[in-house]
Amino acid sequence: MDVNLFKGNLDLILLSVLEREGGYGQDIAKRVDALTEGQIRLNAGSLYPALHRLERAGFLSAVQTQPARGGPPVKTYLLTDAGCEELLRRREGYAAFDRALRRLW
C-alpha cells in the first residue's frame, strides 16, 4: 500500500477502530492489522504521536487501565463525542474523495 495514502488517513483509521471500543496503543495496532488483514500496519513512531495529537484535539480521552494480560497500567484511549463528530466528518470527506476518484477511473 502506498505510504502516502496511509499517512493522509491515519487519523481516520484510528478514530474508526476506536469507534468500536477503546484500546491502548499495542492493542489498537493489533486490531488495525487484523481488521485490514495485514494491509495496514501501525508502528509506534506513527501511532503514538497520532494518538497524542487526537487526544490534544479533544477527539480522544485517555485513562490509565490495568491490562487483562497483567503488567503495568497502560493508557487506554476512548472516542469522545467530539471524536464521533470528527469521525463522521472525515468519513464524509473520504467518501466524497472516493466518489470523485471513481469518476476519473
Phi and psi restraints in degrees (range 20) as a CNS / XPLOR table:
assign (resid 1 and name C) (resid 2 and name N)
       (resid 2 and name CA) (resid 2 and name C) 1.0 -64.0 20.0 2
assign (resid 2 and name N) (resid 2 and name CA)
       (resid 2 and name C) (resid 3 and name N) 1.0 124.1 20.0 2
assign (resid 2 and name C) (resid 3 and name N)
       (resid 3 and name CA) (resid 3 and name C) 1.0 -62.1 20.0 2
assign (resid 3 and name N) (resid 3 and name CA)
       (resid 3 and name C) (resid 4 and name N) 1.0 -29.1 20.0 2
assign (resid 3 and name C) (resid 4 and name N)
       (resid 4 and name CA) (resid 4 and name C) 1.0 -68.1 20.0 2
assign (resid 4 and name N) (resid 4 and name CA)
       (resid 4 and name C) (resid 5 and name N) 1.0 -34.8 20.0 2
assign (resid 4 and name C) (resid 5 and name N)
       (resid 5 and name CA) (resid 5 and name C) 1.0 -64.9 20.0 2
assign (resid 5 and name N) (resid 5 and name CA)
       (resid 5 and name C) (resid 6 and name N) 1.0 -41.3 20.0 2
assign (resid 5 and name C) (resid 6 and name N)
       (resid 6 and name CA) (resid 6 and name C) 1.0 -62.8 20.0 2
assign (resid 6 and name N) (resid 6 and name CA)
       (resid 6 and name C) (resid 7 and name N) 1.0 -50.9 20.0 2
assign (resid 6 and name C) (resid 7 and name N)
       (resid 7 and name CA) (resid 7 and name C) 1.0 -58.8 20.0 2
assign (resid 7 and name N) (resid 7 and name CA)
       (resid 7 and name C) (resid 8 and name N) 1.0 -41.7 20.0 2
assign (resid 7 and name C) (resid 8 and name N)
       (resid 8 and name CA) (resid 8 and name C) 1.0 -71.9 20.0 2
assign (resid 8 and name N) (resid 8 and name CA)
       (resid 8 and name C) (resid 9 and name N) 1.0 -12.6 20.0 2
assign (resid 8 and name C) (resid 9 and name N)
       (resid 9 and name CA) (resid 9 and name C) 1.0 -123.5 20.0 2
assign (resid 9 and name N) (resid 9 and name CA)
       (resid 9 and name C) (resid 10 and name N) 1.0 12.2 20.0 2
assign (resid 9 and name C) (resid 10 and name N)
       (resid 10 and name CA) (resid 10 and name C) 1.0 -59.0 20.0 2
assign (resid 10 and name N) (resid 10 and name CA)
       (resid 10 and name C) (resid 11 and name N) 1.0 -44.5 20.0 2
assign (resid 10 and name C) (resid 11 and name N)
       (resid 11 and name CA) (resid 11 and name C) 1.0 -62.6 20.0 2
assign (resid 11 and name N) (resid 11 and name CA)
       (resid 11 and name C) (resid 12 and name N) 1.0 -42.5 20.0 2
assign (resid 11 and name C) (resid 12 and name N)
       (resid 12 and name CA) (resid 12 and name C) 1.0 -61.2 20.0 2
assign (resid 12 and name N) (resid 12 and name CA)
       (resid 12 and name C) (resid 13 and name N) 1.0 -41.2 20.0 2
assign (resid 12 and name C) (resid 13 and name N)
       (resid 13 and name CA) (resid 13 and name C) 1.0 -61.5 20.0 2
assign (resid 13 and name N) (resid 13 and name CA)
       (resid 13 and name C) (resid 14 and name N) 1.0 -48.5 20.0 2
assign (resid 13 and name C) (resid 14 and name N)
       (resid 14 and name CA) (resid 14 and name C) 1.0 -66.8 20.0 2
assign (resid 14 and name N) (resid 14 and name CA)
       (resid 14 and name C) (resid 15 and name N) 1.0 -44.8 20.0 2
assign (resid 14 and name C) (resid 15 and name N)
       (resid 15 and name CA) (resid 15 and name C) 1.0 -61.3 20.0 2
assign (resid 15 and name N) (resid 15 and name CA)
       (resid 15 and name C) (resid 16 and name N) 1.0 -38.7 20.0 2
assign (resid 15 and name C) (resid 16 and name N)
       (resid 16 and name CA) (resid 16 and name C) 1.0 -64.2 20.0 2
assign (resid 16 and name N) (resid 16 and name CA)
       (resid 16 and name C) (resid 17 and name N) 1.0 -46.1 20.0 2
assign (resid 16 and name C) (resid 17 and name N)
       (resid 17 and name CA) (resid 17 and name C) 1.0 -70.6 20.0 2
assign (resid 17 and name N) (resid 17 and name CA)
       (resid 17 and name C) (resid 18 and name N) 1.0 -31.0 20.0 2
assign (resid 17 and name C) (resid 18 and name N)
       (resid 18 and name CA) (resid 18 and name C) 1.0 -80.7 20.0 2
assign (resid 18 and name N) (resid 18 and name CA)
       (resid 18 and name C) (resid 19 and name N) 1.0 -11.6 20.0 2
assign (resid 18 and name C) (resid 19 and name N)
       (resid 19 and name CA) (resid 19 and name C) 1.0 -64.0 20.0 2
assign (resid 19 and name N) (resid 19 and name CA)
       (resid 19 and name C) (resid 20 and name N) 1.0 -36.1 20.0 2
assign (resid 19 and name C) (resid 20 and name N)
       (resid 20 and name CA) (resid 20 and name C) 1.0 -69.7 20.0 2
assign (resid 20 and name N) (resid 20 and name CA)
       (resid 20 and name C) (resid 21 and name N) 1.0 -47.0 20.0 2
assign (resid 20 and name C) (resid 21 and name N)
       (resid 21 and name CA) (resid 21 and name C) 1.0 -169.1 20.0 2
assign (resid 21 and name N) (resid 21 and name CA)
       (resid 21 and name C) (resid 22 and name N) 1.0 156.9 20.0 2
assign (resid 21 and name C) (resid 22 and name N)
       (resid 22 and name CA) (resid 22 and name C) 1.0 -66.7 20.0 2
assign (resid 22 and name N) (resid 22 and name CA)
       (resid 22 and name C) (resid 23 and name N) 1.0 171.5 20.0 2
assign (resid 22 and name C) (resid 23 and name N)
       (resid 23 and name CA) (resid 23 and name C) 1.0 -174.2 20.0 2
assign (resid 23 and name N) (resid 23 and name CA)
       (resid 23 and name C) (resid 24 and name N) 1.0 164.7 20.0 2
assign (resid 23 and name C) (resid 24 and name N)
       (resid 24 and name CA) (resid 24 and name C) 1.0 -98.7 20.0 2
assign (resid 24 and name N) (resid 24 and name CA)
       (resid 24 and name C) (resid 25 and name N) 1.0 166.0 20.0 2
assign (resid 24 and name C) (resid 25 and name N)
       (resid 25 and name CA) (resid 25 and name C) 1.0 -44.5 20.0 2
assign (resid 25 and name N) (resid 25 and name CA)
       (resid 25 and name C) (resid 26 and name N) 1.0 -59.5 20.0 2
assign (resid 25 and name C) (resid 26 and name N)
       (resid 26 and name CA) (resid 26 and name C) 1.0 -63.4 20.0 2
assign (resid 26 and name N) (resid 26 and name CA)
       (resid 26 and name C) (resid 27 and name N) 1.0 -37.1 20.0 2
assign (resid 26 and name C) (resid 27 and name N)
       (resid 27 and name CA) (resid 27 and name C) 1.0 -63.1 20.0 2
assign (resid 27 and name N) (resid 27 and name CA)
       (resid 27 and name C) (resid 28 and name N) 1.0 -44.2 20.0 2
assign (resid 27 and name C) (resid 28 and name N)
       (resid 28 and name CA) (resid 28 and name C) 1.0 -60.6 20.0 2
assign (resid 28 and name N) (resid 28 and name CA)
       (resid 28 and name C) (resid 29 and name N) 1.0 -46.5 20.0 2
assign (resid 28 and name C) (resid 29 and name N)
       (resid 29 and name CA) (resid 29 and name C) 1.0 -60.3 20.0 2
assign (resid 29 and name N) (resid 29 and name CA)
       (resid 29 and name C) (resid 30 and name N) 1.0 -42.2 20.0 2
assign (resid 29 and name C) (resid 30 and name N)
       (resid 30 and name CA) (resid 30 and name C) 1.0 -65.6 20.0 2
assign (resid 30 and name N) (resid 30 and name CA)
       (resid 30 and name C) (resid 31 and name N) 1.0 -39.6 20.0 2
assign (resid 30 and name C) (resid 31 and name N)
       (resid 31 and name CA) (resid 31 and name C) 1.0 -67.6 20.0 2
assign (resid 31 and name N) (resid 31 and name CA)
       (resid 31 and name C) (resid 32 and name N) 1.0 -41.6 20.0 2
assign (resid 31 and name C) (resid 32 and name N)
       (resid 32 and name CA) (resid 32 and name C) 1.0 -61.9 20.0 2
assign (resid 32 and name N) (resid 32 and name CA)
       (resid 32 and name C) (resid 33 and name N) 1.0 -44.7 20.0 2
assign (resid 32 and name C) (resid 33 and name N)
       (resid 33 and name CA) (resid 33 and name C) 1.0 -59.4 20.0 2
assign (resid 33 and name N) (resid 33 and name CA)
       (resid 33 and name C) (resid 34 and name N) 1.0 -46.1 20.0 2
assign (resid 33 and name C) (resid 34 and name N)
       (resid 34 and name CA) (resid 34 and name C) 1.0 -68.5 20.0 2
assign (resid 34 and name N) (resid 34 and name CA)
       (resid 34 and name C) (resid 35 and name N) 1.0 -45.2 20.0 2
assign (resid 34 and name C) (resid 35 and name N)
       (resid 35 and name CA) (resid 35 and name C) 1.0 -67.1 20.0 2
assign (resid 35 and name N) (resid 35 and name CA)
       (resid 35 and name C) (resid 36 and name N) 1.0 -27.9 20.0 2
assign (resid 35 and name C) (resid 36 and name N)
       (resid 36 and name CA) (resid 36 and name C) 1.0 -100.1 20.0 2
assign (resid 36 and name N) (resid 36 and name CA)
       (resid 36 and name C) (resid 37 and name N) 1.0 10.3 20.0 2
assign (resid 36 and name C) (resid 37 and name N)
       (resid 37 and name CA) (resid 37 and name C) 1.0 52.3 20.0 2
assign (resid 37 and name N) (resid 37 and name CA)
       (resid 37 and name C) (resid 38 and name N) 1.0 42.2 20.0 2
assign (resid 37 and name C) (resid 38 and name N)
       (resid 38 and name CA) (resid 38 and name C) 1.0 80.8 20.0 2
assign (resid 38 and name N) (resid 38 and name CA)
       (resid 38 and name C) (resid 39 and name N) 1.0 1.2 20.0 2
assign (resid 38 and name C) (resid 39 and name N)
       (resid 39 and name CA) (resid 39 and name C) 1.0 -73.2 20.0 2
assign (resid 39 and name N) (resid 39 and name CA)
       (resid 39 and name C) (resid 40 and name N) 1.0 -28.4 20.0 2
assign (resid 39 and name C) (resid 40 and name N)
       (resid 40 and name CA) (resid 40 and name C) 1.0 -123.5 20.0 2
assign (resid 40 and name N) (resid 40 and name CA)
       (resid 40 and name C) (resid 41 and name N) 1.0 119.4 20.0 2
assign (resid 40 and name C) (resid 41 and name N)
       (resid 41 and name CA) (resid 41 and name C) 1.0 -121.6 20.0 2
assign (resid 41 and name N) (resid 41 and name CA)
       (resid 41 and name C) (resid 42 and name N) 1.0 124.8 20.0 2
assign (resid 41 and name C) (resid 42 and name N)
       (resid 42 and name CA) (resid 42 and name C) 1.0 -97.1 20.0 2
assign (resid 42 and name N) (resid 42 and name CA)
       (resid 42 and name C) (resid 43 and name N) 1.0 135.7 20.0 2
assign (resid 42 and name C) (resid 43 and name N)
       (resid 43 and name CA) (resid 43 and name C) 1.0 -109.6 20.0 2
assign (resid 43 and name N) (resid 43 and name CA)
       (resid 43 and name C) (resid 44 and name N) 1.0 161.0 20.0 2
assign (resid 43 and name C) (resid 44 and name N)
       (resid 44 and name CA) (resid 44 and name C) 1.0 -58.6 20.0 2
assign (resid 44 and name N) (resid 44 and name CA)
       (resid 44 and name C) (resid 45 and name N) 1.0 -32.7 20.0 2
assign (resid 44 and name C) (resid 45 and name N)
       (resid 45 and name CA) (resid 45 and name C) 1.0 -65.5 20.0 2
assign (resid 45 and name N) (resid 45 and name CA)
       (resid 45 and name C) (resid 46 and name N) 1.0 -24.2 20.0 2
assign (resid 45 and name C) (resid 46 and name N)
       (resid 46 and name CA) (resid 46 and name C) 1.0 -107.4 20.0 2
assign (resid 46 and name N) (resid 46 and name CA)
       (resid 46 and name C) (resid 47 and name N) 1.0 -32.6 20.0 2
assign (resid 46 and name C) (resid 47 and name N)
       (resid 47 and name CA) (resid 47 and name C) 1.0 -64.7 20.0 2
assign (resid 47 and name N) (resid 47 and name CA)
       (resid 47 and name C) (resid 48 and name N) 1.0 -56.1 20.0 2
assign (resid 47 and name C) (resid 48 and name N)
       (resid 48 and name CA) (resid 48 and name C) 1.0 -67.6 20.0 2
assign (resid 48 and name N) (resid 48 and name CA)
       (resid 48 and name C) (resid 49 and name N) 1.0 -41.1 20.0 2
assign (resid 48 and name C) (resid 49 and name N)
       (resid 49 and name CA) (resid 49 and name C) 1.0 -60.9 20.0 2
assign (resid 49 and name N) (resid 49 and name CA)
       (resid 49 and name C) (resid 50 and name N) 1.0 -37.3 20.0 2
assign (resid 49 and name C) (resid 50 and name N)
       (resid 50 and name CA) (resid 50 and name C) 1.0 -67.6 20.0 2
assign (resid 50 and name N) (resid 50 and name CA)
       (resid 50 and name C) (resid 51 and name N) 1.0 -42.9 20.0 2
assign (resid 50 and name C) (resid 51 and name N)
       (resid 51 and name CA) (resid 51 and name C) 1.0 -60.8 20.0 2
assign (resid 51 and name N) (resid 51 and name CA)
       (resid 51 and name C) (resid 52 and name N) 1.0 -43.5 20.0 2
assign (resid 51 and name C) (resid 52 and name N)
       (resid 52 and name CA) (resid 52 and name C) 1.0 -65.4 20.0 2
assign (resid 52 and name N) (resid 52 and name CA)
       (resid 52 and name C) (resid 53 and name N) 1.0 -39.5 20.0 2
assign (resid 52 and name C) (resid 53 and name N)
       (resid 53 and name CA) (resid 53 and name C) 1.0 -64.0 20.0 2
assign (resid 53 and name N) (resid 53 and name CA)
       (resid 53 and name C) (resid 54 and name N) 1.0 -43.9 20.0 2
assign (resid 53 and name C) (resid 54 and name N)
       (resid 54 and name CA) (resid 54 and name C) 1.0 -67.1 20.0 2
assign (resid 54 and name N) (resid 54 and name CA)
       (resid 54 and name C) (resid 55 and name N) 1.0 -33.8 20.0 2
assign (resid 54 and name C) (resid 55 and name N)
       (resid 55 and name CA) (resid 55 and name C) 1.0 -67.2 20.0 2
assign (resid 55 and name N) (resid 55 and name CA)
       (resid 55 and name C) (resid 56 and name N) 1.0 -45.9 20.0 2
assign (resid 55 and name C) (resid 56 and name N)
       (resid 56 and name CA) (resid 56 and name C) 1.0 -61.0 20.0 2
assign (resid 56 and name N) (resid 56 and name CA)
       (resid 56 and name C) (resid 57 and name N) 1.0 -33.5 20.0 2
assign (resid 56 and name C) (resid 57 and name N)
       (resid 57 and name CA) (resid 57 and name C) 1.0 -76.1 20.0 2
assign (resid 57 and name N) (resid 57 and name CA)
       (resid 57 and name C) (resid 58 and name N) 1.0 -10.1 20.0 2
assign (resid 57 and name C) (resid 58 and name N)
       (resid 58 and name CA) (resid 58 and name C) 1.0 89.1 20.0 2
assign (resid 58 and name N) (resid 58 and name CA)
       (resid 58 and name C) (resid 59 and name N) 1.0 8.3 20.0 2
assign (resid 58 and name C) (resid 59 and name N)
       (resid 59 and name CA) (resid 59 and name C) 1.0 -85.8 20.0 2
assign (resid 59 and name N) (resid 59 and name CA)
       (resid 59 and name C) (resid 60 and name N) 1.0 -19.7 20.0 2
assign (resid 59 and name C) (resid 60 and name N)
       (resid 60 and name CA) (resid 60 and name C) 1.0 -130.1 20.0 2
assign (resid 60 and name N) (resid 60 and name CA)
       (resid 60 and name C) (resid 61 and name N) 1.0 150.0 20.0 2
assign (resid 60 and name C) (resid 61 and name N)
       (resid 61 and name CA) (resid 61 and name C) 1.0 -116.2 20.0 2
assign (resid 61 and name N) (resid 61 and name CA)
       (resid 61 and name C) (resid 62 and name N) 1.0 159.0 20.0 2
assign (resid 61 and name C) (resid 62 and name N)
       (resid 62 and name CA) (resid 62 and name C) 1.0 -134.0 20.0 2
assign (resid 62 and name N) (resid 62 and name CA)
       (resid 62 and name C) (resid 63 and name N) 1.0 138.8 20.0 2
assign (resid 62 and name C) (resid 63 and name N)
       (resid 63 and name CA) (resid 63 and name C) 1.0 -133.9 20.0 2
assign (resid 63 and name N) (resid 63 and name CA)
       (resid 63 and name C) (resid 64 and name N) 1.0 149.8 20.0 2
assign (resid 63 and name C) (resid 64 and name N)
       (resid 64 and name CA) (resid 64 and name C) 1.0 -80.6 20.0 2
assign (resid 64 and name N) (resid 64 and name CA)
       (resid 64 and name C) (resid 65 and name N) 1.0 128.5 20.0 2
assign (resid 64 and name C) (resid 65 and name N)
       (resid 65 and name CA) (resid 65 and name C) 1.0 -132.3 20.0 2
assign (resid 65 and name N) (resid 65 and name CA)
       (resid 65 and name C) (resid 66 and name N) 1.0 159.5 20.0 2
assign (resid 65 and name C) (resid 66 and name N)
       (resid 66 and name CA) (resid 66 and name C) 1.0 -92.9 20.0 2
assign (resid 66 and name N) (resid 66 and name CA)
       (resid 66 and name C) (resid 67 and name N) 1.0 118.9 20.0 2
assign (resid 66 and name C) (resid 67 and name N)
       (resid 67 and name CA) (resid 67 and name C) 1.0 -66.1 20.0 2
assign (resid 67 and name N) (resid 67 and name CA)
       (resid 67 and name C) (resid 68 and name N) 1.0 147.2 20.0 2
assign (resid 67 and name C) (resid 68 and name N)
       (resid 68 and name CA) (resid 68 and name C) 1.0 -61.2 20.0 2
assign (resid 68 and name N) (resid 68 and name CA)
       (resid 68 and name C) (resid 69 and name N) 1.0 -29.2 20.0 2
assign (resid 68 and name C) (resid 69 and name N)
       (resid 69 and name CA) (resid 69 and name C) 1.0 -79.3 20.0 2
assign (resid 69 and name N) (resid 69 and name CA)
       (resid 69 and name C) (resid 70 and name N) 1.0 -4.1 20.0 2
assign (resid 69 and name C) (resid 70 and name N)
       (resid 70 and name CA) (resid 70 and name C) 1.0 90.9 20.0 2
assign (resid 70 and name N) (resid 70 and name CA)
       (resid 70 and name C) (resid 71 and name N) 1.0 -179.0 20.0 2
assign (resid 70 and name C) (resid 71 and name N)
       (resid 71 and name CA) (resid 71 and name C) 1.0 98.6 20.0 2
assign (resid 71 and name N) (resid 71 and name CA)
       (resid 71 and name C) (resid 72 and name N) 1.0 -172.4 20.0 2
assign (resid 71 and name C) (resid 72 and name N)
       (resid 72 and name CA) (resid 72 and name C) 1.0 -70.4 20.0 2
assign (resid 72 and name N) (resid 72 and name CA)
       (resid 72 and name C) (resid 73 and name N) 1.0 159.0 20.0 2
assign (resid 72 and name C) (resid 73 and name N)
       (resid 73 and name CA) (resid 73 and name C) 1.0 -59.5 20.0 2
assign (resid 73 and name N) (resid 73 and name CA)
       (resid 73 and name C) (resid 74 and name N) 1.0 151.6 20.0 2
assign (resid 73 and name C) (resid 74 and name N)
       (resid 74 and name CA) (resid 74 and name C) 1.0 -124.8 20.0 2
assign (resid 74 and name N) (resid 74 and name CA)
       (resid 74 and name C) (resid 75 and name N) 1.0 158.6 20.0 2
assign (resid 74 and name C) (resid 75 and name N)
       (resid 75 and name CA) (resid 75 and name C) 1.0 -86.8 20.0 2
assign (resid 75 and name N) (resid 75 and name CA)
       (resid 75 and name C) (resid 76 and name N) 1.0 114.6 20.0 2
assign (resid 75 and name C) (resid 76 and name N)
       (resid 76 and name CA) (resid 76 and name C) 1.0 -100.6 20.0 2
assign (resid 76 and name N) (resid 76 and name CA)
       (resid 76 and name C) (resid 77 and name N) 1.0 129.5 20.0 2
assign (resid 76 and name C) (resid 77 and name N)
       (resid 77 and name CA) (resid 77 and name C) 1.0 -99.2 20.0 2
assign (resid 77 and name N) (resid 77 and name CA)
       (resid 77 and name C) (resid 78 and name N) 1.0 138.8 20.0 2
assign (resid 77 and name C) (resid 78 and name N)
       (resid 78 and name CA) (resid 78 and name C) 1.0 -129.3 20.0 2
assign (resid 78 and name N) (resid 78 and name CA)
       (resid 78 and name C) (resid 79 and name N) 1.0 144.9 20.0 2
assign (resid 78 and name C) (resid 79 and name N)
       (resid 79 and name CA) (resid 79 and name C) 1.0 -74.4 20.0 2
assign (resid 79 and name N) (resid 79 and name CA)
       (resid 79 and name C) (resid 80 and name N) 1.0 132.3 20.0 2
assign (resid 79 and name C) (resid 80 and name N)
       (resid 80 and name CA) (resid 80 and name C) 1.0 -91.0 20.0 2
assign (resid 80 and name N) (resid 80 and name CA)
       (resid 80 and name C) (resid 81 and name N) 1.0 174.2 20.0 2
assign (resid 80 and name C) (resid 81 and name N)
       (resid 81 and name CA) (resid 81 and name C) 1.0 -60.1 20.0 2
assign (resid 81 and name N) (resid 81 and name CA)
       (resid 81 and name C) (resid 82 and name N) 1.0 -42.0 20.0 2
assign (resid 81 and name C) (resid 82 and name N)
       (resid 82 and name CA) (resid 82 and name C) 1.0 -63.1 20.0 2
assign (resid 82 and name N) (resid 82 and name CA)
       (resid 82 and name C) (resid 83 and name N) 1.0 -34.8 20.0 2
assign (resid 82 and name C) (resid 83 and name N)
       (resid 83 and name CA) (resid 83 and name C) 1.0 -66.0 20.0 2
assign (resid 83 and name N) (resid 83 and name CA)
       (resid 83 and name C) (resid 84 and name N) 1.0 -38.2 20.0 2
assign (resid 83 and name C) (resid 84 and name N)
       (resid 84 and name CA) (resid 84 and name C) 1.0 -63.2 20.0 2
assign (resid 84 and name N) (resid 84 and name CA)
       (resid 84 and name C) (resid 85 and name N) 1.0 -42.1 20.0 2
assign (resid 84 and name C) (resid 85 and name N)
       (resid 85 and name CA) (resid 85 and name C) 1.0 -65.0 20.0 2
assign (resid 85 and name N) (resid 85 and name CA)
       (resid 85 and name C) (resid 86 and name N) 1.0 -41.5 20.0 2
assign (resid 85 and name C) (resid 86 and name N)
       (resid 86 and name CA) (resid 86 and name C) 1.0 -65.4 20.0 2
assign (resid 86 and name N) (resid 86 and name CA)
       (resid 86 and name C) (resid 87 and name N) 1.0 -39.0 20.0 2
assign (resid 86 and name C) (resid 87 and name N)
       (resid 87 and name CA) (resid 87 and name C) 1.0 -61.1 20.0 2
assign (resid 87 and name N) (resid 87 and name CA)
       (resid 87 and name C) (resid 88 and name N) 1.0 -45.6 20.0 2
assign (resid 87 and name C) (resid 88 and name N)
       (resid 88 and name CA) (resid 88 and name C) 1.0 -60.9 20.0 2
assign (resid 88 and name N) (resid 88 and name CA)
       (resid 88 and name C) (resid 89 and name N) 1.0 -45.0 20.0 2
assign (resid 88 and name C) (resid 89 and name N)
       (resid 89 and name CA) (resid 89 and name C) 1.0 -60.2 20.0 2
assign (resid 89 and name N) (resid 89 and name CA)
       (resid 89 and name C) (resid 90 and name N) 1.0 -44.9 20.0 2
assign (resid 89 and name C) (resid 90 and name N)
       (resid 90 and name CA) (resid 90 and name C) 1.0 -69.0 20.0 2
assign (resid 90 and name N) (resid 90 and name CA)
       (resid 90 and name C) (resid 91 and name N) 1.0 -37.4 20.0 2
assign (resid 90 and name C) (resid 91 and name N)
       (resid 91 and name CA) (resid 91 and name C) 1.0 -63.3 20.0 2
assign (resid 91 and name N) (resid 91 and name CA)
       (resid 91 and name C) (resid 92 and name N) 1.0 -43.0 20.0 2
assign (resid 91 and name C) (resid 92 and name N)
       (resid 92 and name CA) (resid 92 and name C) 1.0 -63.2 20.0 2
assign (resid 92 and name N) (resid 92 and name CA)
       (resid 92 and name C) (resid 93 and name N) 1.0 -42.0 20.0 2
assign (resid 92 and name C) (resid 93 and name N)
       (resid 93 and name CA) (resid 93 and name C) 1.0 -63.6 20.0 2
assign (resid 93 and name N) (resid 93 and name CA)
       (resid 93 and name C) (resid 94 and name N) 1.0 -42.2 20.0 2
assign (resid 93 and name C) (resid 94 and name N)
       (resid 94 and name CA) (resid 94 and name C) 1.0 -66.0 20.0 2
assign (resid 94 and name N) (resid 94 and name CA)
       (resid 94 and name C) (resid 95 and name N) 1.0 -41.3 20.0 2
assign (resid 94 and name C) (resid 95 and name N)
       (resid 95 and name CA) (resid 95 and name C) 1.0 -62.9 20.0 2
assign (resid 95 and name N) (resid 95 and name CA)
       (resid 95 and name C) (resid 96 and name N) 1.0 -40.6 20.0 2
assign (resid 95 and name C) (resid 96 and name N)
       (resid 96 and name CA) (resid 96 and name C) 1.0 -64.7 20.0 2
assign (resid 96 and name N) (resid 96 and name CA)
       (resid 96 and name C) (resid 97 and name N) 1.0 -41.9 20.0 2
assign (resid 96 and name C) (resid 97 and name N)
       (resid 97 and name CA) (resid 97 and name C) 1.0 -62.8 20.0 2
assign (resid 97 and name N) (resid 97 and name CA)
       (resid 97 and name C) (resid 98 and name N) 1.0 -43.8 20.0 2
assign (resid 97 and name C) (resid 98 and name N)
       (resid 98 and name CA) (resid 98 and name C) 1.0 -61.3 20.0 2
assign (resid 98 and name N) (resid 98 and name CA)
       (resid 98 and name C) (resid 99 and name N) 1.0 -43.5 20.0 2
assign (resid 98 and name C) (resid 99 and name N)
       (resid 99 and name CA) (resid 99 and name C) 1.0 -62.1 20.0 2
assign (resid 99 and name N) (resid 99 and name CA)
       (resid 99 and name C) (resid 100 and name N) 1.0 -42.1 20.0 2
assign (resid 99 and name C) (resid 100 and name N)
       (resid 100 and name CA) (resid 100 and name C) 1.0 -63.4 20.0 2
assign (resid 100 and name N) (resid 100 and name CA)
       (resid 100 and name C) (resid 101 and name N) 1.0 -43.7 20.0 2
assign (resid 100 and name C) (resid 101 and name N)
       (resid 101 and name CA) (resid 101 and name C) 1.0 -62.8 20.0 2
assign (resid 101 and name N) (resid 101 and name CA)
       (resid 101 and name C) (resid 102 and name N) 1.0 -42.0 20.0 2
assign (resid 101 and name C) (resid 102 and name N)
       (resid 102 and name CA) (resid 102 and name C) 1.0 -64.1 20.0 2
assign (resid 102 and name N) (resid 102 and name CA)
       (resid 102 and name C) (resid 103 and name N) 1.0 -32.7 20.0 2
assign (resid 102 and name C) (resid 103 and name N)
       (resid 103 and name CA) (resid 103 and name C) 1.0 -65.7 20.0 2
assign (resid 103 and name N) (resid 103 and name CA)
       (resid 103 and name C) (resid 104 and name N) 1.0 -34.7 20.0 2
assign (resid 103 and name C) (resid 104 and name N)
       (resid 104 and name CA) (resid 104 and name C) 1.0 -69.1 20.0 2
assign (resid 104 and name N) (resid 104 and name CA)
       (resid 104 and name C) (resid 105 and name N) 1.0 -34.3 20.0 2
